[in-house]
Amino acid sequence: MTSRTPDNSKQKRSKANRIKMTPLETRSSATLASIYGLRMLGLFLILPVFAIYAQTLPDGNNRFLVGLALGIYGLTQGVLQIPFGLASDRFGRKPVMMFGMLIFAAGSFMAGTSHTLPGIIIGRAVQGAGAISAAISAMIADSTRDENRTKAMAIVGMTIGGSFFISLVAGPSIYQVIGVHGMFVLTGVLALAAIAVIRWVVPDVPQARLATPSHEKVITPALLRLDFSIFVINFMQTAMFVVVPLALLHDAGIGVERQWMVYLPVTALSFLLAVPGIVGAEARGHMRSVFVGAVMVMLLTMLGLGFRYTHPVWLIAGLFFFFLAFNLMEALLPSLVSRTAPQARKGLALGIYNTAQSLGLFAGGAIGGWIANVCSDRYVFLACAALSAVWLVVAQFIKAPPKRMPAE
């Protein structure tokens, strides 16, 4: 009887080759993730210091205006994400990305030259008008096979987490050297440099053709659940930073120049623990379990902070568990959306997803600031806990999409 081992070996090697990321997939994912991360770095950099800095400005004690300055870019992003996503489907990903980064740079310079809260709010709004997240995500999806989509989107998620990490750790130190105005100007300069990277470093890849709209739905219950999830996680992210820097300063007695000593260990450890969760969720088919578990962690964290945030140990522990769940979600959600969305409508589907993300950032800043203004900081965390409880119910209906068969 003829042995079939050689054929089986060839099949295994063929399967391994299909699953392994190609050099083009790796380069596309890494360079596009770096653009995404750079943009988010510019938006996150002021998070750990702005609430403290704002107290030196006219109306700086108005927590609603402070929250609005933190989150207003999410409103303009939310309005323009879908148009930018559609434009990337029709006119190409790269032109849309470069145009968006130019707008982002202009907003950074506007905020950097303003010395009032309303002026900074306007600059942040212009920053958000460069709404290129959907175009970047769609181009990553264009450049990767379905079986490697989670890896590519995980790179993006980890880059966003890395940007958040750098912002929290480096932000207070950079603030001490160049101030908030210098941080905005630095962001604008880096955005201009990113345009050159998009033009000459990011590889060109074929783009999926537009499909007939009647056959390609992008508003489905499965996608709406994921859109709601990204709204909630970003709502909590911005709302927390209306409160946390001041809590660290006044309740924990940690000056702004030393707050990086808190952010560095909690974010680094949470990131290291999140990576096995991300890998296991995909490789072992536990994506739903990890997802629901992360939502439960977020709910318990917000409840704990709502009652004990003035205690330094509880505050720091709460930050750790928040970052753990945040890192997991930032990696899992883009992958789930890209695999659930129709192949030729990724730009629009990701535009809707990023609209929800942006509106979450805006709502978190505006509503979190309003709650802190009219109630107290405690109720910001409790509002996040209430939203997490709703999210936990929604999460029960989220399922990992079936894997598409790789092209032969």
Secondary structure, DSSP 8 states (H G I E B T S, - for coil): ----HHHHHHHHHHHHHHHS--HHHHHHHHHHHHHHHHHHHHHHTTHHHHHHHGGGSTTTT-HHHHHHHHHHHHHHHHHHHHHHHHHHHHH-HHHHHHHHHHHHHHHHHHHHT--SHHHHHHHHHHHHH---HHHHHHHHHHHS-GGGHHHHHHHHHHHHHHHHHHHHHHHHHHHHHHHHHHHHHHHHHHHHHHHHHHHHTS----------GGG-----HHHHHHHHHHHHHHHHHHHHHHHHHHHHHHTS---GGGTHHHHHHHHHHHHHHHHHHHHHHHHTT-HHHHHHHHHHHHHHHHHHHHHHTTSHHHHHHHHHHHHHHHHHHHHHHHHHHHHHS-GGGHHHHHHHHHHHHHHHHHHHHHHHHHHHHHS-HHHHHHHHHHHHHHHHHHHTT-----------
